[in-house]
Amino acid sequence: MPHLPVHPARTQRRSGGCLCGAIRFTVTGEPEDPHICGCAHCSHRAGSPFQWWTGFPLAGLSWTGGHGEPTWYDTHAGRTRRGFCPVCGSHIAALDHGDTALVGILVTALDGYRDDPAHVPLNPNRLPEAAPWLAPAPHRTGDPSTSV
């Protein structure tokens, strides 16, 4: 039988967890659609102007902490449920009902997220909805070094 090369994207493993460490997980695969969301729902739930999400293959998700899976709350009845730690309250994940392909992971729940260029958000989603000051600034003309 010939040896097939292993594609690095399919073997990339990342770990993460909640603030207190009760919930831990690993995900395998490359992040899909890293984005920040400032919709009124995400910002209200998070207590922040936006949340930073990315998707991973659901088949590559393993809950590894001593507490097991997070506690799930249906934030959009029949559409989406969010996973959080029942001990410290950290938001960790999102699952859309009927989607067996992807799990949404909060990038800030991943270990070493600051050093991983794969998490750079490609889509700033609905930012003005949460905080109008997050809207892109109007284009300015002239020499930026002389701006006050």
Order of alpha helices (4+ residues) and beta strands (2+ residues): alpha-beta-beta-beta-alpha-beta-beta-beta-beta-beta-beta-beta-alpha
